[in-house]
Amino acid sequence: MSRSAAENDLRQSGFLDRLIVMEQNTATVQLAAEALGVEPGRIAKTLSFLVKDQPVMVVAEGAARIDNAKFKQAFGAKARMIPPERVEELTGHAPGGVCPFGRREGVPVYLDVSLKRYDPVYPAAGDDHTAVRLALSELEAAMRPVGWVDVAKEAPPTEA
């Protein structure tokens, strides 16, 4: 799946022209932010969890960390990341390229309210050399989330 599935999803939603392909590796928030020349918070990272043995994705701002109590309140279960060796099998994307586009059928995805601090944002697009520049409203339209959740801790302020 991965990049071709993500590109197909972006094409169908009318946002393929926003795809950015880079020579640099963008597998981490820091690498992506450096490659794009933006602050880490603008990277819309997709986190993949197992909730009652089912995969669930949450897209949050790049510097955010998951608040376990908030996650349990939102999903009724402890936040358990999908083990790296199972991420591609369960989400359709390998670690470093996990994104809300072109994901496996039936995998729900949520937007975390931490993203609302940034507009536009840059999620990955299926591999570790891509990103997509989208306004929040476009991200929401392109990924068709279940809804918004509040599961991230307040990110520490970034230094100027």
DACOR-V91926 format. One record per residue. N is the residue number from 0. RES is the residue in one letter. PHI is phi in whole degrees, -180 to 180 (999 if undefined). Layout:
# DACOR-V91926
n=N res=RES phi=PHI
n=N res=RES phi=PHI
This chain:
# DACOR-V91926
n=0 res=M phi=999
n=1 res=S phi=51
n=2 res=R phi=-61
n=3 res=S phi=-63
n=4 res=A phi=-68
n=5 res=A phi=-64
n=6 res=E phi=-63
n=7 res=N phi=-62
n=8 res=D phi=-61
n=9 res=L phi=-66
n=10 res=R phi=-62
n=11 res=Q phi=-63
n=12 res=S phi=-91
n=13 res=G phi=84
n=14 res=F phi=-119
n=15 res=L phi=-61
n=16 res=D phi=-68
n=17 res=R phi=-91
n=18 res=L phi=-65
n=19 res=I phi=-119
n=20 res=V phi=-107
n=21 res=M phi=-119
n=22 res=E phi=-74
n=23 res=Q phi=-74
n=24 res=N phi=-71
n=25 res=T phi=-123
n=26 res=A phi=-67
n=27 res=T phi=-119
n=28 res=V phi=-57
n=29 res=Q phi=-62
n=30 res=L phi=-63
n=31 res=A phi=-65
n=32 res=A phi=-62
n=33 res=E phi=-65
n=34 res=A phi=-63
n=35 res=L phi=-90
n=36 res=G phi=71
n=37 res=V phi=-127
n=38 res=E phi=-72
n=39 res=P phi=-55
n=40 res=G phi=-62
n=41 res=R phi=-78
n=42 res=I phi=-79
n=43 res=A phi=-88
n=44 res=K phi=-83
n=45 res=T phi=-104
n=46 res=L phi=-102
n=47 res=S phi=-117
n=48 res=F phi=-125
n=49 res=L phi=-104
n=50 res=V phi=-119
n=51 res=K phi=53
n=52 res=D phi=66
n=53 res=Q phi=-116
n=54 res=P phi=-71
n=55 res=V phi=-140
n=56 res=M phi=-112
n=57 res=V phi=-130
n=58 res=V phi=-100
n=59 res=A phi=-131
n=60 res=E phi=-67
n=61 res=G phi=-55
n=62 res=A phi=-89
n=63 res=A phi=-72
n=64 res=R phi=-122
n=65 res=I phi=-78
n=66 res=D phi=-94
n=67 res=N phi=-59
n=68 res=A phi=-66
n=69 res=K phi=-64
n=70 res=F phi=-62
n=71 res=K phi=-63
n=72 res=Q phi=-66
n=73 res=A phi=-75
n=74 res=F phi=-114
n=75 res=G phi=72
n=76 res=A phi=-156
n=77 res=K phi=-67
n=78 res=A phi=-71
n=79 res=R phi=-123
n=80 res=M phi=-65
n=81 res=I phi=-69
n=82 res=P phi=-57
n=83 res=P phi=-50
n=84 res=E phi=-72
n=85 res=R phi=-112
n=86 res=V phi=-58
n=87 res=E phi=-64
n=88 res=E phi=-58
n=89 res=L phi=-89
n=90 res=T phi=-108
n=91 res=G phi=97
n=92 res=H phi=-130
n=93 res=A phi=-78
n=94 res=P phi=-53
n=95 res=G phi=98
n=96 res=G phi=-133
n=97 res=V phi=-62
n=98 res=C phi=-151
n=99 res=P phi=-81
n=100 res=F phi=-100
n=101 res=G phi=66
n=102 res=R phi=-76
n=103 res=R phi=-59
n=104 res=E phi=-56
n=105 res=G phi=86
n=106 res=V phi=-87
n=107 res=P phi=-72
n=108 res=V phi=-131
n=109 res=Y phi=-125
n=110 res=L phi=-102
n=111 res=D phi=-89
n=112 res=V phi=-61
n=113 res=S phi=-59
n=114 res=L phi=-65
n=115 res=K phi=-65
n=116 res=R phi=-79
n=117 res=Y phi=-131
n=118 res=D phi=-162
n=119 res=P phi=-84
n=120 res=V phi=-128
n=121 res=Y phi=-131
n=122 res=P phi=-80
n=123 res=A phi=-68
n=124 res=A phi=-133
n=125 res=G phi=102
n=126 res=D phi=-153
n=127 res=D phi=-90
n=128 res=H phi=-137
n=129 res=T phi=-133
n=130 res=A phi=-154
n=131 res=V phi=-133
n=132 res=R phi=-91
n=133 res=L phi=-137
n=134 res=A phi=-69
n=135 res=L phi=-56
n=136 res=S phi=-65
n=137 res=E phi=-71
n=138 res=L phi=-59
n=139 res=E phi=-62
n=140 res=A phi=-66
n=141 res=A phi=-74
n=142 res=M phi=-100
n=143 res=R phi=49
n=144 res=P phi=-72
n=145 res=V phi=-64
n=146 res=G phi=167
n=147 res=W phi=-98
n=148 res=V phi=-132
n=149 res=D phi=-124
n=150 res=V phi=-124
n=151 res=A phi=-98
n=152 res=K phi=-76
n=153 res=E phi=-61
n=154 res=A phi=-71
n=155 res=P phi=-66
n=156 res=P phi=-62
n=157 res=T phi=-88
n=158 res=E phi=-84
n=159 res=A phi=-80
